[in-house]
Structure formats: C-alpha cells, structure tokens
Amino acid sequence: MNSTEKANQGKKEAQLPISGFEIDRHTAIVIVDPQNDFLSPDGVAWGAVGQSVMENNTVDNIESLFRLGAENGIHVFISPHYYYKHDHGWQFEGTLEKLMHNINMFDRGDQLNVDGFEGSGADWLPAYKPYIMDEEKVTICGPHKVFGPENNDLVLQLRKQKIDKVILGGMSGNLCVESHMRELLECGFEIAVIGDATASAKLPHLDGDQAAQTNYVMMASVVYTTSQLEEVLESRKILAEE
C-alpha cells in the first residue's frame, strides 16, 4: 500500500458514524438567549459576536426556529440569561463571566422587577416577541446564570412535557449553547443542533464559532442547517398526509 492509499484509508477510518434523529411528538425546540445583548447591533456583546451572527444569518435563522415550531406544533422552550443586582456581588468569576458583569450584560433589577426591561439588552429581540408571547406554544424557563442549564428549570420543564428529544439553537454557540447541549446529553436527551441558528465570539486568535461547530458534530446526534430542518419537517408533513 502506497502513501496515498494509506492516507485515504485513514480518512475513511476517521469518518464519524451517523446517529440519526427522528422528530416526533416527544421533540421540542430549545432556544438559548434570544436577547438583544447578543443579537442586536446595539447589544453590548455585538462587537464580539456580530461578525459570526451576520455570517451565519443567525437572527433570521432563530426566527425560523420559532416559526417552524409554530407551524409544526413543536413546543418551544427558552432558556434566557439574566443577571440581577445581587449577582454583581459574586466573589469570583471566570473570564467571560467577568466580562459580562463588567459590561452589564443581561442586567435586570431583581426577579420581581421588570422596570426598564422593555427594550433593554436583557429583552427579547423584537422580531421574536410575537412568537414568545404565545404562552400555549412557548415556555420561558428561569434564567441560567453561567453557561449551562444546571441551575435553571429547563430540564424539569422538558421532562414535565415528556420531551426526550431537543432541537437546539441560540446564543452564544461555544458557551451557552454548547453547555446546554452537553448537559442535556448527560441528562439523557437526544440532541439535534441547528448550526446556523447559533453564533459565537470571534476575537484575535480565537474563533468561538469554529470551536462550537466542531463540538456540535462530535457530540450531537445530528447537526442541521435551518433550511435542512425545514426540509425534514416538510417531509414529515408529507408522510403524515399519505
């Protein structure tokens, strides 16, 4: 066997298996942090994530997830990120936690105080509000505080709806979305990630989107683009009608 043949054999051996993902009545859409501070050009994180948001067409693709949920009877769960006044008294923080506190990202007064929430960085992107306000189809969970859902009620809310499969998107890709993916996997959920309905910080010598997309492929059952998900759901409708 010559060197080229050995290299080609290595490529074949390195291919990842296909797990598959069947969308059924036990499937939900989970959207992480669909908020102004990440997704609006006026948001405090736009300087870090804006390039990736525009490259992935993330704003429109997250809206498509809301729309596809509504059109296909798939319940949507939102895992938001809020910081209250008492959170700014933390005695230690990781790098990105410190940054978020420094720039007052996702800030609110307290759990019971919505003064100044409307239109703030913690508020939903305006295009998403018509979907989010539909309480029968959308569940807003308590806030997660660092990156993953370990400290909010997302898993409880999913279990109470007998959900065991999750279609996942939102912000930001290599932090909160990836952390949600990892925790949900550990809790026994099947995960499909919508890769272009996420985006991540891009900084000198650091590409969060590349890191996230790599880990999605290695860990989720499947990674779809938004258009691929739409095709899958359309095929599901056709099969149901036959």
N, C-alpha and C positions, 0 to 999 in steps of 0.2 A: 504494500500500500504506500503510495507516494504521499508527500506532504499535503498536497491539495485534498486528496481523498480523506486523509486523517482530519484535516480542518473541517471538511464538510460533515464527516461523521460526528465530530464534536458538536457542531451546530445542531444536528438532529437530536443528539442526546440531551442537549441543553434546552430543548423546547419544553414549555410548560404544558401540563395537561389541561384539558378543558373541563371545567366542573359543571357548567350549565346553570340556568336559573329560570325556573318556571313561575310566572306571575299568576297568582290565584287569589282567592278571597282572603287568604291569610297574609297578604302582602300590603305594606304601607310605604309611603314616601316620607322620608325624614329630611328636612331641610335645616341646616345649621346656620345660625347667624345671618339671616337675610336682612341685614340692617344697614343704615345709612353710613356708619363709620367705615364699613368695608366697601360698599358698593356705589356710593355717590362720590362724584369728583370733589364734593365739598366735605367728605368724610375725613377724619383725622388720619386714617391709615392709607388714604389713596396714593400718597407718594410712594409707598412701598408696594402696594398690590395693584395699582392702577394699570400698569403695563400688562400684567397677566390677565386681569379682568377683561381688558379690551381684546387681547389676543385670543382668549377662549370664548369671547362673546357671552361671558358669564351672566350678565344682568338679564339678557333676553332668555338665556337657557334656563335659568332658575324660574323665570316667569313661565316658561313652557312646562316645567315640572308641576307648578301649581295648576296650570290649565289642563294638563294631561290627567292629573289627579281628579279634577272636577269632571272632566269628560268621561272618564272611565270608572268612576265610582271607587277610586282608591283614596283612602283616608290619608290626610297629610298631617304629620306631626312636626312642630317647630321646636327646636332646642336653641333658645336665644342666649345671649351673653349680656349680663348686666353687672355693673359694679355700683354698689351703694356706698354711702359715706363711710360706714363702718369698715368696708373693705379696704379703704385707704389707710387704715391703721395697722395693716399687716406688718409683722416684724421682719419678714424676709420674703423675697420674690425671686423667681427665675428671670432670665434675661428678658423674655417677651412680656412676662407679667409686669415687670418694672416699667418697660416701655409703655404698656397700655395704661398703667396708673399715671405715668408722667404726662401723657397726652390727653388724659381724661376720657379715654375711650369707653364707650357704652355707659357713661355715667348717668345715674339716677339718684334722687334724693334718698329714698328708702323703699322698702317693699310696698308700702301703702300710699306712697306719694307719687302721683303722676304729673305734678306741676312741672311744666317745661318739657314734658316728654314728647308732645306732638311736634314733629319736625326736627327733633334732636338727633344726635348721632346714634342714640340707642333705639330710635324709632325704626319701623319698617320702611323699606324703600316704597315710595308712593304707589308705584305700579303694582305692588303685591297686595296692597291693602284690601281691594275688593275680594280677593280670594281668602285672605286671612280672617276677615270679619265674618266669614261663613262658619259659624260655630258648629254646625252639624257635620261639616266635612273637614274641619281643621282643628287640631288640638294644640294649644300653646302650652308647652311644658314650663316648669320652673327653670330659672337660669342656671346654666353651668358656670363654674367660677374660674376654672383654669383652661383646660382644653377639652377633656372628655366629659361624658355624661355620668360619671360615677357619683356626683353629688347633686344631681337633679332627679326628676321623676320620670325621665324618658322611658327607661326600661319598664317601670311599673305601668305606665300608660299603654305601652305597646302590649305587654302581657295581658292587661285587662281587656284589650280588644282582640285577644287571641291571635296576635300577629307574630309570625316567626320568620318572615322574610322582609327585608328592608331595601328599598331603592334610595340611595343616599346621595345628597348633593349639598352645596352651600359653601360657606367660607369659614376660615381660610383653609386651603387644601391640605397643606402639610402639617397643620397644627390641629385645629378643632375637628375638621372633617376626618382626617386620618385617625385622630384619637377616638372619635366616635366609632369609626369602623373597627378599630382594634377592640374596644370594649364590647361592642355589640357582638363581634365574633366570639369573644370569650364567654359571652352570656348565651351563646347557642343560636344566634340568628344567622340566617343566610344573607349575604350582602351582595348587592349589585351597586357599583358606584357609577355615577354619570360624570365622566371625567371632565367634560367641558362645561359642566354646571358647577365647577369649582374654579378657584384661582388662588394663587399664593404670592407671597412677597418675593420680589426679585431685587437683590441688592448686589453690590460689587462682590464678585466671587461666591455669591450664594444664590442658588436658583431653587426656591421652595417648590415651584410647580413641577420641575423635573423630578425632585425627590418624591413628591406626593404621587405623581403618575406612576412612577416605578413601583412604589409600595402598593398602590391600588391593584396593579396587575398581579403582583406576587401574593396578595392576601385575599382579595375579594373573589367571589365565585365568578363574576364577570364584570368587565368594565365596558359600558356603553357610551357612545356619544348621545346627545339629546335626540338627534334625528334617528339613530338606531333604535332607541327606546320607543319613539313614536311609531316606527315600523313594526316593532314587536307587538305593541298594543293594538295596532290596526289589524295585524294578522290574527290576534286573539279575538277581535270582534268578528272577523270573517268566519273563523272556525266556530264561534258560538252561534252564528246565524245558520250554519249548514245543517 
